[in-house]
Amino acid sequence: MNAHALPASQQHRTRLLLVDTEGFFVDDVGGTLRAHEGFAVVAVTRSIEDAHECAARHTPDVIVIGWGEGSRAFVHATLAGRSDGQPEPLVVIVLRRGITSVPGLTSLSLLPNVAVLMQDQFDRLLPRHGPSKPAERAH
């Protein structure tokens, strides 16, 4: 999807980039996000390399990323790369169910634009807030 060609109905929505290198949340969390009227998923990627390109091209408001190989470097690079006057995105790191501690995650969680959620928390949080519409299938 081209971020500059969003339909008028999506122009005032929070723009999301979903990065799921481990393949563990795009289907369920992504479906919940797509169903929420306040969000527009501008891109979905399953590799860190593609995530860098998508983040630069689409300049999302929020990046939802699963914790996996390369996630920490991606988060630091993304936050450091927004020096051209654009606001830094909020980065939401989703941890796989059952994971409670990850080495190196504490330093990221202290950054002002980073939130860390376990997948169960994410699943419970979204249905409570804001109107939603029937889930759409990604193309």
VEXTOR-715685 format. One record per residue: residue in one letter; y, z, x of N, C-alpha, C, O in turn. Coordinates in steps of 0.02 Angstrom, whole numbers. Layout:
VEXTOR-715685
+------+--------+--------+--------+--------+--------+--------+--------+--------+--------+--------+--------+--------+
! numi !   n_py !   n_pz !   n_px !  ca_py !  ca_pz !  ca_px !   c_py !   c_pz !   c_px !   o_py !   o_pz !   o_px !
+------+--------+--------+--------+--------+--------+--------+--------+--------+--------+--------+--------+--------+
!    a !      Y !      Z !      X !      Y !      Z !      X !      Y !      Z !      X !      Y !      Z !      X !
...
+------+--------+--------+--------+--------+--------+--------+--------+--------+--------+--------+--------+--------+
This chain:
VEXTOR-715685
+------+--------+--------+--------+--------+--------+--------+--------+--------+--------+--------+--------+--------+
! numi !   n_py !   n_pz !   n_px !  ca_py !  ca_pz !  ca_px !   c_py !   c_pz !   c_px !   o_py !   o_pz !   o_px !
+------+--------+--------+--------+--------+--------+--------+--------+--------+--------+--------+--------+--------+
!    m !    -59 !      0 !     42 !      0 !      0 !      0 !     62 !      0 !     44 !     65 !     39 !     92 !
!    n !    110 !    -42 !     30 !    172 !    -45 !     67 !    219 !      8 !     41 !    237 !      8 !    -18 !
!    a !    241 !     54 !     85 !    283 !    110 !     64 !    351 !     86 !     37 !    381 !    119 !     -4 !
!    h !    374 !     29 !     61 !    439 !      4 !     39 !    434 !    -31 !    -28 !    486 !    -49 !    -57 !
!    a !    375 !    -42 !    -53 !    366 !    -77 !   -116 !    336 !    -32 !   -169 !    300 !    -55 !   -213 !
!    l !    351 !     33 !   -166 !    325 !     78 !   -216 !    355 !     62 !   -284 !    414 !     46 !   -289 !
!    p !    314 !     64 !   -337 !    341 !     53 !   -404 !    395 !    105 !   -420 !    395 !    160 !   -391 !
!    a !    440 !     88 !   -465 !    495 !    133 !   -484 !    469 !    201 !   -505 !    501 !    252 !   -492 !
!    s !    411 !    203 !   -538 !    383 !    267 !   -561 !    362 !    312 !   -503 !    353 !    372 !   -512 !
!    q !    354 !    284 !   -442 !    334 !    323 !   -385 !    391 !    340 !   -337 !    381 !    377 !   -289 !
!    q !    450 !    313 !   -349 !    504 !    322 !   -302 !    528 !    394 !   -295 !    553 !    413 !   -242 !
!    h !    520 !    435 !   -346 !    543 !    505 !   -343 !    485 !    553 !   -334 !    493 !    613 !   -346 !
!    r !    429 !    528 !   -313 !    370 !    570 !   -301 !    366 !    589 !   -228 !    394 !    555 !   -185 !
!    t !    332 !    644 !   -214 !    320 !    665 !   -145 !    269 !    617 !   -116 !    214 !    608 !   -143 !
!    r !    286 !    586 !    -60 !    245 !    534 !    -29 !    195 !    566 !     20 !    215 !    603 !     65 !
!    l !    132 !    551 !     11 !     78 !    582 !     51 !     41 !    531 !     94 !     30 !    474 !     73 !
!    l !     23 !    553 !    154 !    -24 !    517 !    197 !    -85 !    562 !    203 !    -78 !    620 !    222 !
!    l !   -144 !    536 !    188 !   -206 !    573 !    194 !   -243 !    550 !    257 !   -256 !    491 !    265 !
!    v !   -260 !    597 !    301 !   -295 !    582 !    363 !   -359 !    623 !    363 !   -357 !    684 !    367 !
!    d !   -416 !    588 !    358 !   -480 !    622 !    353 !   -530 !    592 !    402 !   -572 !    551 !    384 !
!    t !   -525 !    613 !    465 !   -568 !    585 !    517 !   -640 !    608 !    511 !   -686 !    574 !    536 !
!    e !   -652 !    663 !    478 !   -720 !    690 !    472 !   -753 !    670 !    406 !   -812 !    683 !    395 !
!    g !   -715 !    638 !    362 !   -743 !    615 !    298 !   -763 !    671 !    251 !   -812 !    665 !    214 !
!    f !   -727 !    727 !    253 !   -749 !    783 !    211 !   -703 !    799 !    153 !   -722 !    840 !    110 !
!    f !   -643 !    770 !    148 !   -601 !    790 !     92 !   -567 !    734 !     54 !   -541 !    746 !     -1 !
!    v !   -565 !    674 !     79 !   -528 !    621 !     45 !   -551 !    611 !    -26 !   -510 !    602 !    -71 !
!    d !   -616 !    612 !    -39 !   -639 !    599 !   -106 !   -619 !    653 !   -156 !   -591 !    637 !   -208 !
!    d !   -631 !    717 !   -140 !   -614 !    769 !   -189 !   -541 !    790 !   -186 !   -507 !    790 !   -237 !
!    v !   -515 !    808 !   -128 !   -445 !    827 !   -122 !   -401 !    766 !   -136 !   -350 !    772 !   -171 !
!    g !   -419 !    709 !   -109 !   -381 !    648 !   -121 !   -377 !    631 !   -194 !   -325 !    609 !   -219 !
!    g !   -432 !    639 !   -230 !   -433 !    626 !   -302 !   -386 !    673 !   -339 !   -351 !    652 !   -385 !
!    t !   -385 !    736 !   -319 !   -341 !    785 !   -350 !   -268 !    766 !   -337 !   -227 !    770 !   -382 !
!    l !   -253 !    745 !   -276 !   -184 !    726 !   -259 !   -162 !    663 !   -296 !   -106 !    660 !   -320 !
!    r !   -207 !    615 !   -301 !   -190 !    553 !   -337 !   -178 !    566 !   -411 !   -138 !    531 !   -443 !
!    a !   -212 !    615 !   -439 !   -206 !    630 !   -510 !   -142 !    668 !   -526 !   -123 !    672 !   -585 !
!    h !   -109 !    695 !   -477 !    -49 !    735 !   -488 !     12 !    690 !   -495 !     24 !    649 !   -451 !
!    e !     50 !    696 !   -549 !    106 !    652 !   -562 !    162 !    657 !   -511 !    201 !    610 !   -503 !
!    g !    166 !    712 !   -476 !    220 !    722 !   -427 !    207 !    692 !   -359 !    251 !    694 !   -316 !
!    f !    147 !    664 !   -349 !    128 !    638 !   -283 !    114 !    563 !   -286 !     90 !    537 !   -336 !
!    a !    131 !    529 !   -231 !    113 !    459 !   -221 !     77 !    455 !   -154 !    108 !    467 !   -102 !
!    v !     13 !    438 !   -155 !    -25 !    430 !    -93 !     -7 !    361 !    -65 !    -26 !    310 !    -93 !
!    v !     30 !    361 !     -8 !     54 !    297 !     21 !      3 !    266 !     67 !      4 !    205 !     78 !
!    a !    -42 !    307 !     95 !    -94 !    279 !    139 !   -149 !    331 !    148 !   -138 !    391 !    144 !
!    v !   -209 !    306 !    161 !   -268 !    347 !    177 !   -298 !    318 !    240 !   -309 !    257 !    245 !
!    t !   -313 !    360 !    289 !   -344 !    336 !    350 !   -400 !    383 !    372 !   -398 !    443 !    357 !
!    r !   -448 !    355 !    407 !   -505 !    394 !    431 !   -507 !    396 !    508 !   -557 !    416 !    537 !
!    s !   -452 !    375 !    540 !   -450 !    379 !    613 !   -381 !    403 !    636 !   -330 !    389 !    603 !
!    i !   -379 !    439 !    691 !   -316 !    464 !    718 !   -272 !    406 !    740 !   -211 !    409 !    732 !
!    e !   -301 !    354 !    769 !   -262 !    297 !    791 !   -226 !    265 !    732 !   -166 !    251 !    736 !
!    d !   -261 !    254 !    676 !   -230 !    227 !    617 !   -179 !    275 !    587 !   -129 !    254 !    559 !
!    a !   -192 !    340 !    593 !   -146 !    390 !    567 !    -78 !    386 !    600 !    -26 !    392 !    567 !
!    h !    -77 !    375 !    666 !    -13 !    368 !    702 !     26 !    309 !    675 !     86 !    314 !    661 !
!    e !     -8 !    253 !    667 !     25 !    192 !    642 !     49 !    201 !    570 !    104 !    180 !    553 !
!    c !      8 !    231 !    528 !     26 !    242 !    458 !     85 !    291 !    451 !    129 !    281 !    410 !
!    a !     84 !    344 !    491 !    139 !    392 !    489 !    205 !    360 !    509 !    257 !    373 !    479 !
!    a !    203 !    316 !    559 !    264 !    282 !    581 !    287 !    231 !    530 !    347 !    226 !    517 !
!    r !    241 !    195 !    500 !    259 !    143 !    453 !    282 !    170 !    386 !    330 !    146 !    357 !
!    h !    247 !    221 !    360 !    260 !    246 !    292 !    306 !    306 !    289 !    331 !    323 !    235 !
!    t !    319 !    339 !    345 !    361 !    400 !    348 !    350 !    445 !    287 !    396 !    455 !    247 !
!    p !    289 !    472 !    280 !    274 !    513 !    222 !    312 !    580 !    223 !    333 !    603 !    276 !
!    d !    319 !    610 !    165 !    349 !    676 !    159 !    299 !    729 !    180 !    317 !    780 !    209 !
!    v !    235 !    716 !    165 !    182 !    764 !    179 !    123 !    726 !    209 !    104 !    673 !    185 !
!    i !     94 !    755 !    262 !     33 !    727 !    292 !    -21 !    780 !    280 !    -15 !    836 !    303 !
!    v !    -74 !    760 !    245 !   -131 !    804 !    234 !   -185 !    780 !    282 !   -209 !    723 !    277 !
!    i !   -205 !    825 !    328 !   -253 !    805 !    380 !   -309 !    856 !    383 !   -298 !    917 !    382 !
!    g !   -370 !    831 !    388 !   -427 !    875 !    400 !   -430 !    893 !    474 !   -412 !    853 !    516 !
!    w !   -452 !    954 !    488 !   -456 !    975 !    558 !   -517 !    943 !    589 !   -573 !    954 !    567 !
!    g !   -505 !    904 !    641 !   -559 !    871 !    677 !   -535 !    851 !    745 !   -480 !    871 !    766 !
!    e !   -574 !    812 !    779 !   -556 !    790 !    846 !   -491 !    750 !    845 !   -484 !    702 !    807 !
!    g !   -443 !    771 !    884 !   -379 !    736 !    888 !   -326 !    762 !    839 !   -268 !    742 !    844 !
!    s !   -344 !    807 !    793 !   -296 !    831 !    743 !   -237 !    867 !    774 !   -180 !    855 !    755 !
!    r !   -251 !    911 !    822 !   -197 !    950 !    853 !   -147 !    905 !    888 !    -86 !    912 !    879 !
!    a !   -171 !    858 !    928 !   -127 !    812 !    963 !    -87 !    769 !    914 !    -28 !    756 !    925 !
!    f !   -119 !    748 !    860 !    -85 !    708 !    810 !    -27 !    747 !    778 !     28 !    720 !    770 !
!    v !    -40 !    810 !    760 !     11 !    851 !    728 !     71 !    860 !    775 !    128 !    851 !    754 !
!    h !     58 !    877 !    838 !    112 !    885 !    887 !    151 !    820 !    896 !    212 !    820 !    897 !
!    a !    116 !    764 !    903 !    149 !    700 !    913 !    190 !    680 !    853 !    245 !    652 !    860 !
!    t !    165 !    692 !    794 !    201 !    675 !    733 !    265 !    715 !    726 !    318 !    687 !    710 !
!    l !    261 !    779 !    738 !    320 !    821 !    731 !    371 !    806 !    786 !    432 !    810 !    775 !
!    a !    348 !    789 !    846 !    393 !    773 !    901 !    424 !    704 !    893 !    478 !    691 !    920 !
!    g !    390 !    659 !    858 !    412 !    590 !    853 !    464 !    576 !    800 !    485 !    518 !    794 !
!    r !    486 !    624 !    763 !    535 !    613 !    710 !    606 !    630 !    733 !    642 !    665 !    698 !
!    s !    626 !    604 !    790 !    692 !    620 !    816 !    746 !    570 !    795 !    804 !    577 !    814 !
!    d !    728 !    520 !    755 !    776 !    468 !    736 !    816 !    486 !    673 !    839 !    441 !    638 !
!    g !    824 !    550 !    660 !    863 !    571 !    603 !    825 !    580 !    539 !    852 !    605 !    489 !
!    q !    761 !    561 !    538 !    721 !    571 !    478 !    693 !    642 !    479 !    677 !    669 !    532 !
!    p !    687 !    672 !    420 !    660 !    740 !    418 !    586 !    741 !    439 !    549 !    693 !    427 !
!    e !    566 !    796 !    470 !    496 !    803 !    489 !    454 !    811 !    426 !    475 !    843 !    378 !
!    p !    395 !    782 !    426 !    352 !    791 !    368 !    321 !    861 !    368 !    317 !    893 !    421 !
!    l !    301 !    884 !    310 !    260 !    944 !    306 !    190 !    922 !    322 !    166 !    872 !    295 !
!    v !    156 !    957 !    367 !     87 !    940 !    385 !     42 !    994 !    356 !     49 !   1053 !    373 !
!    v !     -3 !    974 !    313 !    -51 !   1020 !    283 !   -118 !   1007 !    315 !   -147 !    953 !    307 !
!    i !   -144 !   1057 !    350 !   -209 !   1051 !    384 !   -260 !   1082 !    337 !   -255 !   1140 !    318 !
!    v !   -311 !   1043 !    320 !   -363 !   1066 !    275 !   -425 !   1081 !    317 !   -450 !   1038 !    352 !
!    l !   -449 !   1143 !    312 !   -509 !   1163 !    348 !   -570 !   1155 !    303 !   -567 !   1169 !    243 !
!    r !   -624 !   1132 !    332 !   -687 !   1123 !    296 !   -710 !   1189 !    265 !   -698 !   1242 !    294 !
!    r !   -742 !   1185 !    208 !   -769 !   1245 !    176 !   -812 !   1284 !    226 !   -853 !   1256 !    262 !
!    g !   -802 !   1350 !    227 !   -842 !   1393 !    270 !   -811 !   1406 !    338 !   -832 !   1452 !    372 !
!    i !   -761 !   1366 !    358 !   -728 !   1376 !    422 !   -671 !   1426 !    412 !   -629 !   1416 !    368 !
!    t !   -669 !   1478 !    451 !   -615 !   1528 !    444 !   -573 !   1535 !    508 !   -518 !   1561 !    505 !
!    s !   -599 !   1512 !    564 !   -563 !   1519 !    626 !   -576 !   1458 !    670 !   -633 !   1436 !    678 !
!    v !   -522 !   1431 !    697 !   -526 !   1372 !    741 !   -484 !   1385 !    803 !   -425 !   1401 !    797 !
!    p !   -513 !   1378 !    863 !   -473 !   1387 !    924 !   -414 !   1339 !    926 !   -422 !   1279 !    912 !
!    g !   -356 !   1364 !    943 !   -297 !   1323 !    949 !   -258 !   1314 !    885 !   -202 !   1287 !    886 !
!    l !   -285 !   1335 !    829 !   -252 !   1325 !    765 !   -195 !   1375 !    754 !   -147 !   1359 !    719 !
!    t !   -199 !   1433 !    784 !   -148 !   1484 !    774 !    -79 !   1459 !    796 !    -30 !   1471 !    761 !
!    s !    -75 !   1426 !    853 !    -10 !   1402 !    877 !     19 !   1349 !    830 !     80 !   1348 !    820 !
!    l !    -22 !   1307 !    801 !      2 !   1258 !    753 !     26 !   1292 !    689 !     76 !   1272 !    660 !
!    s !    -10 !   1343 !    666 !      7 !   1375 !    603 !     73 !   1412 !    607 !    101 !   1430 !    555 !
!    l !     99 !   1424 !    667 !    163 !   1457 !    675 !    222 !   1410 !    671 !    279 !   1432 !    665 !
!    l !    209 !   1344 !    673 !    263 !   1295 !    668 !    290 !   1294 !    597 !    251 !   1301 !    550 !
!    p !    355 !   1285 !    588 !    384 !   1289 !    521 !    362 !   1234 !    473 !    364 !   1244 !    412 !
!    n !    341 !   1178 !    498 !    322 !   1122 !    454 !    246 !   1114 !    449 !    223 !   1060 !    431 !
!    v !    208 !   1166 !    464 !    135 !   1161 !    462 !    107 !   1215 !    416 !    126 !   1273 !    421 !
!    a !     62 !   1195 !    372 !     27 !   1242 !    329 !    -48 !   1231 !    340 !    -71 !   1175 !    348 !
!    v !    -86 !   1285 !    342 !   -158 !   1282 !    351 !   -191 !   1309 !    288 !   -177 !   1365 !    267 !
!    l !   -234 !   1268 !    259 !   -270 !   1288 !    198 !   -344 !   1275 !    206 !   -364 !   1225 !    237 !
!    m !   -384 !   1318 !    178 !   -456 !   1303 !    173 !   -464 !   1258 !    113 !   -425 !   1261 !     66 !
!    q !   -514 !   1216 !    114 !   -525 !   1168 !     60 !   -529 !   1202 !     -7 !   -503 !   1175 !    -57 !
!    d !   -561 !   1260 !    -12 !   -565 !   1296 !    -75 !   -497 !   1316 !   -101 !   -484 !   1313 !   -161 !
!    q !   -452 !   1337 !    -56 !   -384 !   1356 !    -76 !   -347 !   1295 !   -103 !   -312 !   1299 !   -153 !
!    f !   -355 !   1239 !    -69 !   -322 !   1177 !    -89 !   -345 !   1157 !   -159 !   -305 !   1138 !   -201 !
!    d !   -410 !   1160 !   -170 !   -438 !   1142 !   -235 !   -411 !   1185 !   -291 !   -398 !   1161 !   -346 !
!    r !   -403 !   1250 !   -278 !   -378 !   1296 !   -329 !   -303 !   1290 !   -339 !   -278 !   1300 !   -395 !
!    l !   -266 !   1274 !   -287 !   -193 !   1273 !   -290 !   -166 !   1215 !   -332 !   -124 !   1226 !   -376 !
!    l !   -189 !   1155 !   -321 !   -160 !   1097 !   -353 !   -165 !   1096 !   -429 !   -115 !   1081 !   -462 !
!    p !   -223 !   1111 !   -459 !   -226 !   1107 !   -532 !   -179 !   1156 !   -567 !   -162 !   1145 !   -626 !
!    r !   -157 !   1208 !   -534 !   -113 !   1258 !   -565 !    -41 !   1235 !   -569 !     -5 !   1258 !   -613 !
!    h !    -20 !   1191 !   -525 !     51 !   1174 !   -520 !     66 !   1103 !   -542 !     37 !   1055 !   -515 !
!    g !    110 !   1098 !   -589 !    135 !   1032 !   -609 !     88 !    994 !   -655 !     28 !   1007 !   -657 !
!    p !    117 !    947 !   -691 !     77 !    905 !   -735 !     34 !    857 !   -695 !     50 !    840 !   -638 !
!    s !    -20 !    838 !   -724 !    -63 !    789 !   -692 !    -81 !    734 !   -741 !    -70 !    741 !   -801 !
!    k !   -107 !    681 !   -715 !   -127 !    625 !   -756 !   -200 !    611 !   -740 !   -226 !    638 !   -691 !
!    p !   -234 !    570 !   -778 !   -303 !    554 !   -761 !   -308 !    524 !   -692 !   -265 !    486 !   -671 !
!    a !   -362 !    541 !   -656 !   -371 !    518 !   -587 !   -375 !    441 !   -585 !   -406 !    410 !   -628 !
!    e !   -344 !    413 !   -534 !   -348 !    340 !   -523 !   -393 !    327 !   -464 !   -398 !    370 !   -420 !
!    r !   -425 !    272 !   -462 !   -468 !    253 !   -406 !   -426 !    219 !   -353 !   -384 !    177 !   -369 !
!    a !   -437 !    237 !   -290 !   -403 !    204 !   -234 !   -432 !    135 !   -224 !   -492 !    125 !   -235 !
!    h !   -391 !     90 !   -203 !   -415 !     21 !   -191 !   -432 !     12 !   -119 !   -453 !    -42 !    -99 !
+------+--------+--------+--------+--------+--------+--------+--------+--------+--------+--------+--------+--------+
